[in-house]
Amino acid sequence: GHLIHDWSVVAAHAVPPALEGATEWASKAVMDGILGLVLGLMLIPIGEKIVTPLWRSIFSRKSRSHA
């Protein structure tokens, strides 16, 4: 949980003090964005193979029972 924050603090200490805050924020935003993109791409197949079939089976039963 703290790894991205720790890395952004390290990056912030590599620049002049006047730029530390902006560097920490920007580096954390970039790393969070990359992590989110990777996790999202990994979850797409799970959604297609598991969640979508379950969703369709649940709601197709409900629609058949109401007909």
PyMOL Python script that loads the backbone (N, CA, C, O; Angstrom):
from pymol import cmd

cmd.read_pdbstr("""\
ATOM      1  N   GLY A   1       0.782  -1.191   0.000  1.00  0.00           N
ATOM      2  CA  GLY A   1       0.000   0.000   0.000  1.00  0.00           C
ATOM      3  C   GLY A   1       0.833   1.268   0.000  1.00  0.00           C
ATOM      4  O   GLY A   1       0.426   2.275  -0.578  1.00  0.00           O
ATOM      5  N   HIS A   2       1.990   1.232   0.639  1.00  0.00           N
ATOM      6  CA  HIS A   2       2.795   2.442   0.766  1.00  0.00           C
ATOM      7  C   HIS A   2       3.938   2.503  -0.237  1.00  0.00           C
ATOM      8  O   HIS A   2       4.690   3.477  -0.260  1.00  0.00           O
ATOM      9  N   LEU A   3       4.073   1.488  -1.051  1.00  0.00           N
ATOM     10  CA  LEU A   3       5.217   1.419  -1.958  1.00  0.00           C
ATOM     11  C   LEU A   3       5.243   2.592  -2.940  1.00  0.00           C
ATOM     12  O   LEU A   3       6.288   3.215  -3.129  1.00  0.00           O
ATOM     13  N   ILE A   4       4.119   2.893  -3.558  1.00  0.00           N
ATOM     14  CA  ILE A   4       4.069   4.003  -4.516  1.00  0.00           C
ATOM     15  C   ILE A   4       4.377   5.322  -3.809  1.00  0.00           C
ATOM     16  O   ILE A   4       5.111   6.157  -4.337  1.00  0.00           O
ATOM     17  N   HIS A   5       3.823   5.504  -2.633  1.00  0.00           N
ATOM     18  CA  HIS A   5       4.104   6.733  -1.875  1.00  0.00           C
ATOM     19  C   HIS A   5       5.592   6.838  -1.551  1.00  0.00           C
ATOM     20  O   HIS A   5       6.197   7.899  -1.700  1.00  0.00           O
ATOM     21  N   ASP A   6       6.169   5.731  -1.109  1.00  0.00           N
ATOM     22  CA  ASP A   6       7.599   5.748  -0.767  1.00  0.00           C
ATOM     23  C   ASP A   6       8.460   6.078  -1.980  1.00  0.00           C
ATOM     24  O   ASP A   6       9.416   6.847  -1.877  1.00  0.00           O
ATOM     25  N   TRP A   7       8.123   5.497  -3.125  1.00  0.00           N
ATOM     26  CA  TRP A   7       8.888   5.788  -4.351  1.00  0.00           C
ATOM     27  C   TRP A   7       8.741   7.251  -4.759  1.00  0.00           C
ATOM     28  O   TRP A   7       9.699   7.868  -5.225  1.00  0.00           O
ATOM     29  N   SER A   8       7.540   7.807  -4.583  1.00  0.00           N
ATOM     30  CA  SER A   8       7.350   9.210  -4.955  1.00  0.00           C
ATOM     31  C   SER A   8       8.119  10.136  -4.014  1.00  0.00           C
ATOM     32  O   SER A   8       8.588  11.192  -4.440  1.00  0.00           O
ATOM     33  N   VAL A   9       8.255   9.763  -2.760  1.00  0.00           N
ATOM     34  CA  VAL A   9       9.057  10.554  -1.822  1.00  0.00           C
ATOM     35  C   VAL A   9      10.522  10.510  -2.233  1.00  0.00           C
ATOM     36  O   VAL A   9      11.213  11.528  -2.181  1.00  0.00           O
ATOM     37  N   VAL A  10      11.001   9.337  -2.643  1.00  0.00           N
ATOM     38  CA  VAL A  10      12.383   9.216  -3.120  1.00  0.00           C
ATOM     39  C   VAL A  10      12.589  10.107  -4.344  1.00  0.00           C
ATOM     40  O   VAL A  10      13.601  10.799  -4.449  1.00  0.00           O
ATOM     41  N   ALA A  11      11.628  10.087  -5.267  1.00  0.00           N
ATOM     42  CA  ALA A  11      11.732  10.930  -6.462  1.00  0.00           C
ATOM     43  C   ALA A  11      11.746  12.406  -6.075  1.00  0.00           C
ATOM     44  O   ALA A  11      12.474  13.201  -6.670  1.00  0.00           O
ATOM     45  N   ALA A  12      10.943  12.770  -5.081  1.00  0.00           N
ATOM     46  CA  ALA A  12      10.880  14.169  -4.651  1.00  0.00           C
ATOM     47  C   ALA A  12      12.204  14.639  -4.058  1.00  0.00           C
ATOM     48  O   ALA A  12      12.561  15.810  -4.187  1.00  0.00           O
ATOM     49  N   HIS A  13      12.919  13.751  -3.420  1.00  0.00           N
ATOM     50  CA  HIS A  13      14.206  14.132  -2.826  1.00  0.00           C
ATOM     51  C   HIS A  13      15.320  14.223  -3.866  1.00  0.00           C
ATOM     52  O   HIS A  13      16.431  14.646  -3.548  1.00  0.00           O
ATOM     53  N   ALA A  14      15.031  13.830  -5.095  1.00  0.00           N
ATOM     54  CA  ALA A  14      16.043  13.886  -6.157  1.00  0.00           C
ATOM     55  C   ALA A  14      16.027  15.218  -6.902  1.00  0.00           C
ATOM     56  O   ALA A  14      16.839  15.435  -7.801  1.00  0.00           O
ATOM     57  N   VAL A  15      15.114  16.106  -6.537  1.00  0.00           N
ATOM     58  CA  VAL A  15      15.002  17.407  -7.214  1.00  0.00           C
ATOM     59  C   VAL A  15      15.237  18.519  -6.193  1.00  0.00           C
ATOM     60  O   VAL A  15      15.262  18.258  -4.991  1.00  0.00           O
ATOM     61  N   PRO A  16      15.409  19.749  -6.659  1.00  0.00           N
ATOM     62  CA  PRO A  16      15.574  20.877  -5.725  1.00  0.00           C
ATOM     63  C   PRO A  16      14.358  21.010  -4.797  1.00  0.00           C
ATOM     64  O   PRO A  16      13.243  20.649  -5.174  1.00  0.00           O
ATOM     65  N   PRO A  17      14.579  21.523  -3.597  1.00  0.00           N
ATOM     66  CA  PRO A  17      13.490  21.628  -2.614  1.00  0.00           C
ATOM     67  C   PRO A  17      12.245  22.355  -3.123  1.00  0.00           C
ATOM     68  O   PRO A  17      11.130  22.016  -2.727  1.00  0.00           O
ATOM     69  N   ALA A  18      12.417  23.330  -3.979  1.00  0.00           N
ATOM     70  CA  ALA A  18      11.259  24.071  -4.487  1.00  0.00           C
ATOM     71  C   ALA A  18      10.345  23.200  -5.343  1.00  0.00           C
ATOM     72  O   ALA A  18       9.171  23.528  -5.517  1.00  0.00           O
ATOM     73  N   LEU A  19      10.858  22.104  -5.876  1.00  0.00           N
ATOM     74  CA  LEU A  19      10.076  21.237  -6.760  1.00  0.00           C
ATOM     75  C   LEU A  19       9.639  19.934  -6.096  1.00  0.00           C
ATOM     76  O   LEU A  19       9.006  19.094  -6.737  1.00  0.00           O
ATOM     77  N   GLU A  20       9.971  19.759  -4.815  1.00  0.00           N
ATOM     78  CA  GLU A  20       9.674  18.485  -4.152  1.00  0.00           C
ATOM     79  C   GLU A  20       8.188  18.151  -4.136  1.00  0.00           C
ATOM     80  O   GLU A  20       7.805  17.028  -4.466  1.00  0.00           O
ATOM     81  N   GLY A  21       7.356  19.100  -3.761  1.00  0.00           N
ATOM     82  CA  GLY A  21       5.918  18.830  -3.676  1.00  0.00           C
ATOM     83  C   GLY A  21       5.318  18.442  -5.010  1.00  0.00           C
ATOM     84  O   GLY A  21       4.575  17.465  -5.108  1.00  0.00           O
ATOM     85  N   ALA A  22       5.642  19.209  -6.035  1.00  0.00           N
ATOM     86  CA  ALA A  22       5.108  18.918  -7.367  1.00  0.00           C
ATOM     87  C   ALA A  22       5.637  17.596  -7.897  1.00  0.00           C
ATOM     88  O   ALA A  22       4.904  16.840  -8.535  1.00  0.00           O
ATOM     89  N   THR A  23       6.909  17.316  -7.633  1.00  0.00           N
ATOM     90  CA  THR A  23       7.498  16.064  -8.106  1.00  0.00           C
ATOM     91  C   THR A  23       6.874  14.870  -7.400  1.00  0.00           C
ATOM     92  O   THR A  23       6.583  13.853  -8.030  1.00  0.00           O
ATOM     93  N   GLU A  24       6.670  14.992  -6.098  1.00  0.00           N
ATOM     94  CA  GLU A  24       6.040  13.893  -5.357  1.00  0.00           C
ATOM     95  C   GLU A  24       4.629  13.643  -5.876  1.00  0.00           C
ATOM     96  O   GLU A  24       4.241  12.496  -6.097  1.00  0.00           O
ATOM     97  N   TRP A  25       3.862  14.711  -6.069  1.00  0.00           N
ATOM     98  CA  TRP A  25       2.494  14.570  -6.557  1.00  0.00           C
ATOM     99  C   TRP A  25       2.471  13.965  -7.955  1.00  0.00           C
ATOM    100  O   TRP A  25       1.716  13.028  -8.214  1.00  0.00           O
ATOM    101  N   ALA A  26       3.296  14.498  -8.860  1.00  0.00           N
ATOM    102  CA  ALA A  26       3.290  14.032 -10.250  1.00  0.00           C
ATOM    103  C   ALA A  26       3.756  12.585 -10.357  1.00  0.00           C
ATOM    104  O   ALA A  26       3.168  11.796 -11.096  1.00  0.00           O
ATOM    105  N   SER A  27       4.806  12.234  -9.627  1.00  0.00           N
ATOM    106  CA  SER A  27       5.301  10.858  -9.716  1.00  0.00           C
ATOM    107  C   SER A  27       4.290   9.878  -9.130  1.00  0.00           C
ATOM    108  O   SER A  27       4.123   8.774  -9.648  1.00  0.00           O
ATOM    109  N   LYS A  28       3.622  10.274  -8.063  1.00  0.00           N
ATOM    110  CA  LYS A  28       2.597   9.397  -7.490  1.00  0.00           C
ATOM    111  C   LYS A  28       1.416   9.260  -8.443  1.00  0.00           C
ATOM    112  O   LYS A  28       0.870   8.167  -8.593  1.00  0.00           O
ATOM    113  N   ALA A  29       1.018  10.345  -9.084  1.00  0.00           N
ATOM    114  CA  ALA A  29      -0.090  10.286 -10.035  1.00  0.00           C
ATOM    115  C   ALA A  29       0.240   9.373 -11.210  1.00  0.00           C
ATOM    116  O   ALA A  29      -0.602   8.588 -11.646  1.00  0.00           O
ATOM    117  N   VAL A  30       1.461   9.474 -11.721  1.00  0.00           N
ATOM    118  CA  VAL A  30       1.868   8.624 -12.848  1.00  0.00           C
ATOM    119  C   VAL A  30       1.890   7.157 -12.430  1.00  0.00           C
ATOM    120  O   VAL A  30       1.372   6.300 -13.147  1.00  0.00           O
ATOM    121  N   MET A  31       2.485   6.862 -11.277  1.00  0.00           N
ATOM    122  CA  MET A  31       2.559   5.461 -10.832  1.00  0.00           C
ATOM    123  C   MET A  31       1.175   4.899 -10.511  1.00  0.00           C
ATOM    124  O   MET A  31       0.898   3.741 -10.822  1.00  0.00           O
ATOM    125  N   ASP A  32       0.307   5.694  -9.900  1.00  0.00           N
ATOM    126  CA  ASP A  32      -1.064   5.248  -9.642  1.00  0.00           C
ATOM    127  C   ASP A  32      -1.804   4.987 -10.949  1.00  0.00           C
ATOM    128  O   ASP A  32      -2.550   4.014 -11.064  1.00  0.00           O
ATOM    129  N   GLY A  33      -1.593   5.857 -11.930  1.00  0.00           N
ATOM    130  CA  GLY A  33      -2.238   5.670 -13.227  1.00  0.00           C
ATOM    131  C   GLY A  33      -1.780   4.406 -13.927  1.00  0.00           C
ATOM    132  O   GLY A  33      -2.595   3.674 -14.488  1.00  0.00           O
ATOM    133  N   ILE A  34      -0.488   4.145 -13.897  1.00  0.00           N
ATOM    134  CA  ILE A  34       0.040   2.927 -14.525  1.00  0.00           C
ATOM    135  C   ILE A  34      -0.498   1.693 -13.813  1.00  0.00           C
ATOM    136  O   ILE A  34      -0.920   0.738 -14.465  1.00  0.00           O
ATOM    137  N   LEU A  35      -0.487   1.702 -12.484  1.00  0.00           N
ATOM    138  CA  LEU A  35      -1.009   0.569 -11.725  1.00  0.00           C
ATOM    139  C   LEU A  35      -2.492   0.348 -12.026  1.00  0.00           C
ATOM    140  O   LEU A  35      -2.926  -0.790 -12.209  1.00  0.00           O
ATOM    141  N   GLY A  36      -3.259   1.416 -12.078  1.00  0.00           N
ATOM    142  CA  GLY A  36      -4.677   1.301 -12.392  1.00  0.00           C
ATOM    143  C   GLY A  36      -4.917   0.741 -13.778  1.00  0.00           C
ATOM    144  O   GLY A  36      -5.816  -0.077 -13.974  1.00  0.00           O
ATOM    145  N   LEU A  37      -4.125   1.174 -14.736  1.00  0.00           N
ATOM    146  CA  LEU A  37      -4.259   0.671 -16.100  1.00  0.00           C
ATOM    147  C   LEU A  37      -3.933  -0.814 -16.167  1.00  0.00           C
ATOM    148  O   LEU A  37      -4.658  -1.585 -16.795  1.00  0.00           O
ATOM    149  N   VAL A  38      -2.841  -1.217 -15.519  1.00  0.00           N
ATOM    150  CA  VAL A  38      -2.446  -2.630 -15.520  1.00  0.00           C
ATOM    151  C   VAL A  38      -3.513  -3.490 -14.844  1.00  0.00           C
ATOM    152  O   VAL A  38      -3.892  -4.536 -15.371  1.00  0.00           O
ATOM    153  N   LEU A  39      -3.998  -3.055 -13.683  1.00  0.00           N
ATOM    154  CA  LEU A  39      -5.033  -3.826 -12.993  1.00  0.00           C
ATOM    155  C   LEU A  39      -6.314  -3.892 -13.811  1.00  0.00           C
ATOM    156  O   LEU A  39      -6.961  -4.937 -13.872  1.00  0.00           O
ATOM    157  N   GLY A  40      -6.677  -2.794 -14.432  1.00  0.00           N
ATOM    158  CA  GLY A  40      -7.864  -2.786 -15.275  1.00  0.00           C
ATOM    159  C   GLY A  40      -7.747  -3.745 -16.441  1.00  0.00           C
ATOM    160  O   GLY A  40      -8.696  -4.463 -16.755  1.00  0.00           O
ATOM    161  N   LEU A  41      -6.587  -3.763 -17.087  1.00  0.00           N
ATOM    162  CA  LEU A  41      -6.380  -4.688 -18.203  1.00  0.00           C
ATOM    163  C   LEU A  41      -6.399  -6.136 -17.739  1.00  0.00           C
ATOM    164  O   LEU A  41      -6.850  -7.018 -18.470  1.00  0.00           O
ATOM    165  N   MET A  42      -5.913  -6.387 -16.533  1.00  0.00           N
ATOM    166  CA  MET A  42      -5.937  -7.751 -16.004  1.00  0.00           C
ATOM    167  C   MET A  42      -7.354  -8.184 -15.633  1.00  0.00           C
ATOM    168  O   MET A  42      -7.671  -9.372 -15.703  1.00  0.00           O
ATOM    169  N   LEU A  43      -8.205  -7.246 -15.242  1.00  0.00           N
ATOM    170  CA  LEU A  43      -9.558  -7.586 -14.810  1.00  0.00           C
ATOM    171  C   LEU A  43     -10.541  -7.756 -15.964  1.00  0.00           C
ATOM    172  O   LEU A  43     -11.603  -8.349 -15.774  1.00  0.00           O
ATOM    173  N   ILE A  44     -10.222  -7.259 -17.143  1.00  0.00           N
ATOM    174  CA  ILE A  44     -11.129  -7.392 -18.286  1.00  0.00           C
ATOM    175  C   ILE A  44     -11.442  -8.856 -18.589  1.00  0.00           C
ATOM    176  O   ILE A  44     -12.617  -9.194 -18.728  1.00  0.00           O
ATOM    177  N   PRO A  45     -10.442  -9.745 -18.699  1.00  0.00           N
ATOM    178  CA  PRO A  45     -10.772 -11.151 -18.973  1.00  0.00           C
ATOM    179  C   PRO A  45     -11.606 -11.796 -17.866  1.00  0.00           C
ATOM    180  O   PRO A  45     -12.459 -12.639 -18.147  1.00  0.00           O
ATOM    181  N   ILE A  46     -11.369 -11.410 -16.616  1.00  0.00           N
ATOM    182  CA  ILE A  46     -12.167 -11.959 -15.516  1.00  0.00           C
ATOM    183  C   ILE A  46     -13.623 -11.539 -15.673  1.00  0.00           C
ATOM    184  O   ILE A  46     -14.535 -12.341 -15.473  1.00  0.00           O
ATOM    185  N   GLY A  47     -13.830 -10.289 -16.028  1.00  0.00           N
ATOM    186  CA  GLY A  47     -15.193  -9.817 -16.245  1.00  0.00           C
ATOM    187  C   GLY A  47     -15.873 -10.526 -17.393  1.00  0.00           C
ATOM    188  O   GLY A  47     -17.053 -10.865 -17.307  1.00  0.00           O
ATOM    189  N   GLU A  48     -15.144 -10.753 -18.460  1.00  0.00           N
ATOM    190  CA  GLU A  48     -15.733 -11.405 -19.628  1.00  0.00           C
ATOM    191  C   GLU A  48     -15.992 -12.890 -19.400  1.00  0.00           C
ATOM    192  O   GLU A  48     -16.993 -13.419 -19.883  1.00  0.00           O
ATOM    193  N   LYS A  49     -15.114 -13.566 -18.677  1.00  0.00           N
ATOM    194  CA  LYS A  49     -15.230 -15.018 -18.506  1.00  0.00           C
ATOM    195  C   LYS A  49     -16.087 -15.419 -17.304  1.00  0.00           C
ATOM    196  O   LYS A  49     -16.697 -16.488 -17.316  1.00  0.00           O
ATOM    197  N   ILE A  50     -16.139 -14.583 -16.273  1.00  0.00           N
ATOM    198  CA  ILE A  50     -16.834 -14.965 -15.043  1.00  0.00           C
ATOM    199  C   ILE A  50     -18.049 -14.075 -14.769  1.00  0.00           C
ATOM    200  O   ILE A  50     -19.165 -14.573 -14.620  1.00  0.00           O
ATOM    201  N   VAL A  51     -17.834 -12.772 -14.703  1.00  0.00           N
ATOM    202  CA  VAL A  51     -18.898 -11.864 -14.278  1.00  0.00           C
ATOM    203  C   VAL A  51     -20.020 -11.783 -15.308  1.00  0.00           C
ATOM    204  O   VAL A  51     -21.194 -11.861 -14.946  1.00  0.00           O
ATOM    205  N   THR A  52     -19.682 -11.629 -16.572  1.00  0.00           N
ATOM    206  CA  THR A  52     -20.712 -11.497 -17.608  1.00  0.00           C
ATOM    207  C   THR A  52     -21.600 -12.734 -17.704  1.00  0.00           C
ATOM    208  O   THR A  52     -22.822 -12.587 -17.736  1.00  0.00           O
ATOM    209  N   PRO A  53     -21.043 -13.952 -17.753  1.00  0.00           N
ATOM    210  CA  PRO A  53     -21.927 -15.122 -17.785  1.00  0.00           C
ATOM    211  C   PRO A  53     -22.825 -15.234 -16.544  1.00  0.00           C
ATOM    212  O   PRO A  53     -23.997 -15.593 -16.658  1.00  0.00           O
ATOM    213  N   LEU A  54     -22.282 -14.930 -15.369  1.00  0.00           N
ATOM    214  CA  LEU A  54     -23.113 -14.957 -14.159  1.00  0.00           C
ATOM    215  C   LEU A  54     -24.236 -13.931 -14.244  1.00  0.00           C
ATOM    216  O   LEU A  54     -25.388 -14.231 -13.929  1.00  0.00           O
ATOM    217  N   TRP A  55     -23.898 -12.736 -14.666  1.00  0.00           N
ATOM    218  CA  TRP A  55     -24.883 -11.658 -14.797  1.00  0.00           C
ATOM    219  C   TRP A  55     -25.996 -12.067 -15.763  1.00  0.00           C
ATOM    220  O   TRP A  55     -27.179 -11.887 -15.476  1.00  0.00           O
ATOM    221  N   ARG A  56     -25.600 -12.613 -16.899  1.00  0.00           N
ATOM    222  CA  ARG A  56     -26.604 -13.027 -17.890  1.00  0.00           C
ATOM    223  C   ARG A  56     -27.467 -14.161 -17.369  1.00  0.00           C
ATOM    224  O   ARG A  56     -28.674 -14.174 -17.611  1.00  0.00           O
ATOM    225  N   SER A  57     -26.878 -15.114 -16.659  1.00  0.00           N
ATOM    226  CA  SER A  57     -27.679 -16.231 -16.151  1.00  0.00           C
ATOM    227  C   SER A  57     -28.654 -15.764 -15.080  1.00  0.00           C
ATOM    228  O   SER A  57     -29.782 -16.254 -15.023  1.00  0.00           O
ATOM    229  N   ILE A  58     -28.249 -14.843 -14.242  1.00  0.00           N
ATOM    230  CA  ILE A  58     -29.141 -14.334 -13.197  1.00  0.00           C
ATOM    231  C   ILE A  58     -30.310 -13.580 -13.814  1.00  0.00           C
ATOM    232  O   ILE A  58     -31.461 -13.818 -13.448  1.00  0.00           O
ATOM    233  N   PHE A  59     -30.030 -12.678 -14.741  1.00  0.00           N
ATOM    234  CA  PHE A  59     -31.098 -11.855 -15.290  1.00  0.00           C
ATOM    235  C   PHE A  59     -31.895 -12.554 -16.376  1.00  0.00           C
ATOM    236  O   PHE A  59     -33.027 -12.155 -16.648  1.00  0.00           O
ATOM    237  N   SER A  60     -31.347 -13.578 -17.003  1.00  0.00           N
ATOM    238  CA  SER A  60     -32.158 -14.307 -17.980  1.00  0.00           C
ATOM    239  C   SER A  60     -33.177 -15.177 -17.250  1.00  0.00           C
ATOM    240  O   SER A  60     -34.272 -15.395 -17.767  1.00  0.00           O
ATOM    241  N   ARG A  61     -32.842 -15.682 -16.055  1.00  0.00           N
ATOM    242  CA  ARG A  61     -33.811 -16.439 -15.256  1.00  0.00           C
ATOM    243  C   ARG A  61     -34.940 -15.537 -14.786  1.00  0.00           C
ATOM    244  O   ARG A  61     -36.107 -15.927 -14.827  1.00  0.00           O
ATOM    245  N   LYS A  62     -34.602 -14.336 -14.341  1.00  0.00           N
ATOM    246  CA  LYS A  62     -35.631 -13.408 -13.875  1.00  0.00           C
ATOM    247  C   LYS A  62     -36.571 -13.022 -15.007  1.00  0.00           C
ATOM    248  O   LYS A  62     -37.783 -12.938 -14.808  1.00  0.00           O
ATOM    249  N   SER A  63     -36.020 -12.787 -16.191  1.00  0.00           N
ATOM    250  CA  SER A  63     -36.879 -12.378 -17.303  1.00  0.00           C
ATOM    251  C   SER A  63     -37.762 -13.534 -17.752  1.00  0.00           C
ATOM    252  O   SER A  63     -38.894 -13.301 -18.177  1.00  0.00           O
ATOM    253  N   ARG A  64     -37.278 -14.783 -17.672  1.00  0.00           N
ATOM    254  CA  ARG A  64     -38.106 -15.936 -18.035  1.00  0.00           C
ATOM    255  C   ARG A  64     -39.199 -16.166 -17.002  1.00  0.00           C
ATOM    256  O   ARG A  64     -40.305 -16.564 -17.368  1.00  0.00           O
ATOM    257  N   SER A  65     -38.926 -15.928 -15.735  1.00  0.00           N
ATOM    258  CA  SER A  65     -39.929 -16.169 -14.697  1.00  0.00           C
ATOM    259  C   SER A  65     -41.037 -15.115 -14.733  1.00  0.00           C
ATOM    260  O   SER A  65     -42.154 -15.389 -14.294  1.00  0.00           O
ATOM    261  N   HIS A  66     -40.752 -13.928 -15.242  1.00  0.00           N
ATOM    262  CA  HIS A  66     -41.766 -12.876 -15.337  1.00  0.00           C
ATOM    263  C   HIS A  66     -42.584 -12.973 -16.615  1.00  0.00           C
ATOM    264  O   HIS A  66     -43.606 -12.298 -16.738  1.00  0.00           O
ATOM    265  N   ALA A  67     -42.169 -13.780 -17.553  1.00  0.00           N
ATOM    266  CA  ALA A  67     -42.878 -13.852 -18.840  1.00  0.00           C
ATOM    267  C   ALA A  67     -44.079 -14.750 -18.778  1.00  0.00           C
ATOM    268  O   ALA A  67     -44.778 -14.915 -19.777  1.00  0.00           O
TER     269      ALA A  67
END
""", "prot")
cmd.dss("prot")
cmd.show_as("cartoon", "prot")
cmd.util.cbc("prot")
cmd.orient("prot")
